[in-house]
Amino acid sequence: MQQPKTIKEKHSLKRLNSWRVGGEAKYFASPSSVAELKDIFLWTSFYKIEIFILADGTNLLVSDNFIDGLVLNLKKLRTDINEIKKIQNSFVGEGEGDGDCDGDGDGDGDKNSFDCDKGLSFSLLSGTPKNDLFSICFNHNLQASIFLAGLPGSIGGGVVMNAGVGFKVQPKEFKDIVDYVEVLSFNKVSNNFKTTCYKNSELLWGYRSCKNWQSKDQNKNIDIITKVGFCFSKKEINKSAEEKILILDKVKQAQVFRKTKQPINTFNCGSVFKNPDGHSAGALIDECGLKSSSIGGASVSGLHANFIVAEKGTKSQDIFNLIKKVQTTVLEKKNISLDLEVKLMGSFN
Ligand SMILES: Cc1cc2nc3c(=O)[nH]c(=O)nc-3n(C[C@H](O)[C@H](O)[C@H](O)COP(=O)(O)OP(=O)(O)OC[C@H]3O[C@@H](n4cnc5c(N)ncnc54)[C@H](O)[C@@H]3O)c2cc1C
């Protein structure tokens, strides 16, 4: 079987994650359409090659060890900037059609028509940066622009992680704004494709997690979120001048908060650990005296203890070892287990 042109060999993953760490992948592909994605699936299935999914890499620790498989980068599977501008400037009730979840990406809304009360409805390809979603929401003076301000990564990664903020605001995470999610599933045994549309209510949303969109048998199937639909009601759009000013102020505050409370000009991956029930992971780490402790080029941030920052050239194994040290110390001193928010790609010692 001929290797699709989009597939490259021996590709470094360092520049593809926000910690700027990790080794090489045996194969690498960055498809810009669902058709290209399907060709890649068929080829990997033919040669029995494992697939690893990476979108914007802002929540991933990529191993230094060789990734013996194909790393599928979803960054190019994104909605065109002209389409983003069109949505930014569209009028209420003029979206691309509710619930266009038919896998053809033509925006005709001919299946699964969900009720969006003709406010603002649109869909974005999963690799689209969250910042594009922010600018659409901001242009329409939507309250959602507050939690989206400065949130890194892609739309698809936002759904998988149910990305959001800890401060009091509504909406505050992806669960609150997603209308539907379109998933392309590939059965590696039968080589069949299936496109499924999940309404928001069919998904199992949790704290930094979203479930129920993946096929049951993960040994036989691989699932990719290809598109996400959003819906904002008419009421949210028709705002008074005072309400608009309030949103603008809160967006500015959210931006200042990130700039002053997070080490944003460093290589990091945001919060490393989930906040345990009733606790702040950052405060626990701080109370255990771990702020600024380091292993190799990785150190717990002095500004925000739930961030691990990496110097240029840091090994991901150092970050991994620091994660283990933090988990062990917090368990010993506080009797609390810290679960990882960050996902791991590849093997660690
Ligand atoms: C400075 C900084 C600040 C941050 N602040 C926040 C914050 O305030 N709140 C917050 O929630 N997060 C925050 N994060 C973490 C991160 O930005 C989010 O979790 C983001 O949603 C991850 O998106 P991504 O595209 O980078 O996903 P990736 O890191 O590439 O992937 C994350 C996981 O999702 C899977 N995945 C991604 N896309 C798809 C898809 N289309 N189909 C199937 N699987 C997929 C990947 O396989 C992986 O398991 C921050 C990160 C940084 C670096």
The ligand as an ORCA input file, in Angstrom:
! r2SCAN-3c Opt
* xyz 0 1
  C       0.085     28.442     29.858
  C      -1.032     27.430     29.894
  C      -2.218     27.748     30.557
  C      -3.273     26.820     30.603
  N      -4.421     27.192     31.246
  C      -5.460     26.318     31.267
  C      -6.676     26.689     31.938
  O      -6.845     27.784     32.454
  N      -7.693     25.781     31.955
  C      -7.568     24.540     31.367
  O      -8.535     23.762     31.409
  N      -6.433     24.170     30.750
  C      -5.384     25.014     30.688
  N      -4.205     24.650     30.053
  C      -4.071     23.271     29.516
  C      -4.426     23.107     28.023
  O      -4.261     24.312     27.331
  C      -5.852     22.590     27.806
  O      -6.077     21.356     28.427
  C      -6.192     22.463     26.320
  O      -7.570     22.275     26.186
  C      -5.459     21.318     25.624
  O      -5.669     21.457     24.210
  P      -4.600     20.956     23.158
  O      -5.114     21.214     21.812
  O      -3.274     21.534     23.465
  O      -4.611     19.388     23.447
  P      -3.348     18.403     23.510
  O      -2.493     18.766     24.668
  O      -2.700     18.289     22.198
  O      -4.110     17.035     23.842
  C      -4.739     16.804     25.078
  C      -5.426     15.433     25.040
  O      -6.548     15.476     24.161
  C      -6.419     14.526     23.094
  N      -6.978     15.197     21.912
  C      -6.761     16.484     21.528
  N      -7.499     16.783     20.455
  C      -8.212     15.673     20.151
  C      -9.175     15.367     19.144
  N      -9.548     16.263     18.237
  N      -9.711     14.112     19.100
  C      -9.341     13.200     20.034
  N      -8.454     13.432     21.012
  C      -7.886     14.651     21.069
  C      -4.924     14.221     23.013
  O      -4.679     12.939     22.516
  C      -4.525     14.332     24.490
  O      -4.831     13.138     25.184
  C      -3.132     25.547     29.986
  C      -1.939     25.236     29.301
  C      -0.900     26.166     29.257
  C       0.343     25.816     28.501
*
